Amino acid sequence: MTVDIKDLLTLRDAARLARVSTVTIWRWTKAGKLPVITVGGRPFVRRQDLARLRRSPRGRPSKRP
């Protein structure tokens, strides 16, 4: 899978965009609700994964691809 670096967000940037705390983003990643991509030992999330999670009810990932 090829990922464009422009599509990646740090956990801090993802939290700001989603208007939640960084701890919430971290919890979502640990719970498997938000996939993490590690680059150079640092965690990132894809914009589209965050958008999918935000569209789903109560923070549950939608079942749509």
C-alpha contacts under 8 A as a table, 3 or more apart, distances in Angstrom:
res1	aa1	res2	aa2	distance
3	V	7	D	7.13
3	V	8	L	7.99
4	D	7	D	5.49
4	D	8	L	7.27
5	I	8	L	5.39
7	D	46	R	5.53
7	D	47	R	5.47
7	D	48	Q	7.66
8	L	44	F	5.86
8	L	45	V	5.53
8	L	46	R	4.61
8	L	47	R	6.05
9	L	12	R	7.83
9	L	13	D	5.73
9	L	14	A	5.70
9	L	44	F	5.33
9	L	45	V	5.28
9	L	46	R	6.12
9	L	47	R	6.53
10	T	13	D	5.13
10	T	14	A	6.08
10	T	43	P	6.67
10	T	44	F	4.77
10	T	45	V	6.54
11	L	14	A	5.01
11	L	15	A	6.13
11	L	22	T	6.31
11	L	25	I	6.45
11	L	26	W	7.24
11	L	43	P	7.03
11	L	44	F	6.11
11	L	45	V	6.87
12	R	15	A	5.12
12	R	16	R	6.36
12	R	22	T	5.59
13	D	16	R	5.09
13	D	17	L	6.14
14	A	17	L	5.10
14	A	18	A	6.04
14	A	22	T	7.85
14	A	25	I	7.24
14	A	45	V	7.34
14	A	47	R	7.85
14	A	50	L	7.26
15	A	18	A	5.15
15	A	19	R	5.71
15	A	20	V	5.05
15	A	21	S	5.47
15	A	22	T	5.16
15	A	24	T	7.62
15	A	25	I	6.06
16	R	19	R	4.93
16	R	20	V	6.49
16	R	21	S	7.48
17	L	20	V	7.93
18	A	50	L	7.68
18	A	54	R	7.18
20	V	24	T	6.33
20	V	25	I	7.34
21	S	24	T	5.18
21	S	25	I	6.68
22	T	25	I	5.12
22	T	26	W	6.20
23	V	26	W	4.95
23	V	27	R	6.11
24	T	27	R	4.99
24	T	28	W	6.17
25	I	28	W	5.09
25	I	29	T	6.30
25	I	34	L	7.83
26	W	29	T	5.15
26	W	30	K	6.22
27	R	30	K	5.04
27	R	31	A	6.02
28	W	31	A	5.11
28	W	32	G	6.21
28	W	33	K	5.06
28	W	34	L	5.44
29	T	32	G	5.14
29	T	33	K	5.86
29	T	34	L	4.67
29	T	35	P	5.91
29	T	36	V	6.46
30	K	33	K	7.65
30	K	34	L	7.98
31	A	34	L	7.69
32	G	35	P	6.24
33	K	53	L	7.41
33	K	60	R	6.84
33	K	61	P	5.98
34	L	45	V	7.30
34	L	49	D	6.49
34	L	50	L	6.86
34	L	53	L	7.20
34	L	61	P	7.87
35	P	45	V	6.41
35	P	46	R	7.87
35	P	49	D	7.17
36	V	43	P	6.05
36	V	44	F	5.60
36	V	45	V	5.05
36	V	46	R	7.71
37	I	43	P	5.77
37	I	44	F	5.14
37	I	45	V	5.96
37	I	46	R	7.73
38	T	41	G	5.66
38	T	42	R	5.28
38	T	43	P	4.53
38	T	44	F	6.02
39	V	42	R	5.33
39	V	43	P	6.55
39	V	44	F	7.32
45	V	49	D	7.03
45	V	50	L	7.15
46	R	49	D	5.28
46	R	50	L	6.47
47	R	50	L	5.19
47	R	51	A	6.13
48	Q	51	A	4.96
48	Q	52	R	6.05
49	D	52	R	5.08
49	D	53	L	6.23
50	L	53	L	5.12
50	L	54	R	6.13
51	A	54	R	5.06
51	A	55	R	6.20
52	R	55	R	5.24
52	R	56	S	6.47
52	R	61	P	6.58
52	R	62	S	6.49
53	L	56	S	5.36
53	L	59	G	5.80
53	L	60	R	6.27
53	L	61	P	4.82
53	L	62	S	6.65
54	R	57	P	7.74
54	R	59	G	6.18
55	R	59	G	7.90
55	R	62	S	7.49
56	S	59	G	5.85
56	S	60	R	5.57
56	S	61	P	5.65
56	S	62	S	5.14
57	P	60	R	5.87
57	P	61	P	7.95
57	P	62	S	7.93
